[in-house]
Amino acid sequence: MKTTTIDSSVFGSIRPRDSFFVHARKVLTSHPSAMIGMVIFVVLLILAIIGPLIAPYDPLSQTLADQLQAPSWHHLFGTDQFGRDIFSRILAGARLALLIGVVADVLALAFGTLFGLFAAFYGGFADTAIMRTMDVLLAFPYLLLAMLVIALLGPGLYQAVAAIGIVYIPQFARIVRSAALAVRQEPYIEVARSIGASPVRIIFRHVLINSAPPIIAQTTLMFGISILEVAGLGFLGLGAQPPQPEWGAMLAEGRSYILTSWWMATVPGLAIMFSVLGFNLLGDVVFDILDPNRQQSAK
């Protein structure tokens, strides 16, 4: 019975299990932005999965006779300065975009959650040391800190993803700490201590589970942010290296041809914009679904 009570507090109160899904459906159907974000996410996921199967050309294949061709039936998004089909490269870049979002998110989430949980649960010196370190990292502009990390790791797509993951650890740590501090004051935490539960069990079985809503919402938002930040590093030449079909690197290549071959920069720029927009809208909806106060009002 106790486990059921703790788990259900994630959603604000003890109610039948299907009421959560009813509330989620109401939020999704009542917010046009929710449907837009969901559609963009689903389209990006489908393109990442089946992109290589529907791409009309090899994204790395160069045909100099076809260079800088405008969009047409043969090349839907035109070609670049090497005659590579931009539509095929956009499809290949969709898979890289999802990979970027997942890896950077997991890295920031894992370490940020650990730091935030231990800072909130143990308090004292541990809390001060961890959070002051996070404050120092937050004092750096994100792009500058990512560039410093890449200076140590070297340029490249995976190094850029690791850099973005490291850069956003402090955000997760602060969010998790804030949520965990509130949960730590709940009576069931004292009960768990009194019956001899180990600190590790209390942290991961009770505190983490009941701090889940803001963590999940931030994780969703971080997908779009990660894609945008890695694209920015790719644009600066610090991320993906040629000939990888990464959207930021493609945007950088098209910068020199913006006046004569506008599609080279416009298409990857729109791909980045819509992907980030979709994840931002989806993150807002996830927060609305998981926010206990909003769920109480929807009862």
Residue pairs with C-beta under 8 A, 6 or more apart in sequence:
2 188
2 191
4 14
5 14
5 188
6 188
6 206
6 209
6 210
7 209
8 14
8 15
9 186
9 210
10 209
10 210
10 212
10 213
10 290
11 20
11 290
11 292
11 295
12 292
12 293
12 295
12 296
13 292
13 295
13 296
15 299
19 299
20 295
23 289
23 295
23 298
24 289
26 298
27 34
27 285
27 288
27 289
28 34
28 35
28 38
28 285
29 35
31 285
31 288
33 281
33 284
33 285
34 281
34 282
34 284
34 285
34 288
36 277
36 278
36 281
37 277
37 278
37 279
37 280
37 281
37 282
37 283
37 284
37 285
38 282
38 285
39 278
40 274
40 275
40 277
40 278
40 279
40 281
40 282
41 278
41 279
41 282
44 94
44 97
44 98
44 275
44 278
45 98
47 91
47 94
47 95
48 94
48 95
48 97
48 98
51 91
51 92
51 94
51 95
52 91
52 92
52 95
54 91
55 85
55 87
55 88
55 91
55 92
56 85
56 87
56 88
57 84
57 85
57 87
57 88
58 88
59 84
59 85
59 88
59 89
59 91
59 92
59 245
60 84
60 243
60 245
61 84
61 85
62 82
62 83
62 84
63 79
63 82
63 83
63 84
64 82
64 83
65 83
66 75
66 79
66 83
67 79
67 80
67 81
67 82
67 83
68 78
68 79
68 80
68 81
68 257
68 260
68 261
68 264
69 75
69 78
69 79
69 83
70 78
70 261
70 263
71 77
71 78
71 263
72 78
75 85
75 86
75 87
76 87
77 85
77 86
77 87
77 90
77 263
77 267
78 86
78 261
78 263
78 264
78 267
79 85
79 86
80 86
80 89
80 250
80 253
80 254
80 261
80 264
81 253
81 257
81 261
81 264
84 243
86 250
86 263
86 264
86 267
86 268
88 245
89 245
89 250
90 245
90 247
90 250
90 267
90 268
90 271
92 245
93 245
93 246
93 247
93 250
93 268
93 271
94 271
96 157
96 240
96 244
96 245
96 246
96 247
97 227
97 247
97 271
97 275
99 161
100 157
100 161
100 164
100 226
100 227
100 230
101 222
101 223
101 224
101 226
101 227
101 279
102 223
103 158
103 161
103 162
103 165
104 161
104 162
104 164
104 165
104 168
104 222
104 226
104 229
104 230
105 165
105 219
105 222
105 223
105 226
106 165
107 161
107 162
107 165
107 166
107 169
108 164
108 165
108 166
108 167
108 168
108 169
108 171
108 172
108 222
109 172
109 215
109 219
109 222
111 169
111 172
111 173
112 168
112 169
112 170
112 171
112 172
112 173
112 175
112 176
113 172
113 173
113 176
113 208
113 215
115 130
115 134
115 169
115 172
115 173
115 176
115 177
116 172
116 173
116 174
116 175
116 176
116 177
116 178
116 179
116 180
117 176
117 177
117 180
117 203
117 204
117 207
117 208
117 211
118 126
118 130
118 203
119 126
119 127
119 130
119 131
119 173
119 177
120 127
120 176
120 177
120 178
120 180
120 181
120 184
120 207
121 180
121 184
121 199
121 202
121 203
121 207
127 177
130 173
131 173
131 174
131 177
134 169
134 170
134 173
134 174
135 170
137 145
137 167
137 169
137 170
138 170
138 171
138 174
140 148
142 167
142 168
142 229
143 229
143 232
143 233
145 163
145 166
145 167
146 160
146 163
146 164
146 166
146 167
146 229
146 233
146 238
147 163
147 233
147 236
147 238
149 159
149 162
149 163
149 166
149 167
150 159
150 160
150 163
150 233
150 238
153 159
153 162
153 163
155 237
155 238
155 239
155 241
156 239
156 240
156 241
157 230
157 234
157 239
157 240
157 241
157 244
157 246
159 239
160 230
160 233
160 234
160 238
160 239
160 240
161 226
161 230
163 233
164 226
164 229
164 230
164 233
165 226
167 229
168 222
168 225
168 226
171 218
171 222
172 215
172 218
172 222
175 214
175 215
175 218
176 211
176 214
176 215
178 214
179 211
179 213
179 214
179 215
180 207
180 208
180 211
182 211
183 189
183 206
183 207
183 210
183 211
184 207
186 210
188 206
189 202
189 206
189 207
192 201
192 202
192 206
193 202
197 205
197 206
212 290
213 287
213 290
213 291
213 292
214 287
214 290
216 286
216 290
217 283
217 286
217 287
217 290
218 283
220 279
220 282
220 283
220 286
221 279
221 280
221 283
221 284
223 279
223 283
224 275
224 276
224 277
224 278
224 279
224 280
224 283
225 276
225 279
227 247
227 272
227 275
227 276
227 279
228 272
228 276
230 239
230 240
230 246
230 248
231 239
231 246
231 247
231 248
231 251
231 272
232 248
233 239
233 248
234 240
234 246
234 247
234 248
234 249
234 251
234 252
235 248
235 249
235 251
235 252
236 252
237 249
237 252
239 246
239 248
239 249
240 246
240 248
240 249
241 249
242 249
242 253
247 268
247 271
247 272
248 268
248 272
250 264
250 267
250 268
251 265
251 268
251 269
251 272
253 264
254 261
254 263
254 264
254 265
254 266
254 268
255 265
257 264
257 265
258 264
258 265
288 294
289 295
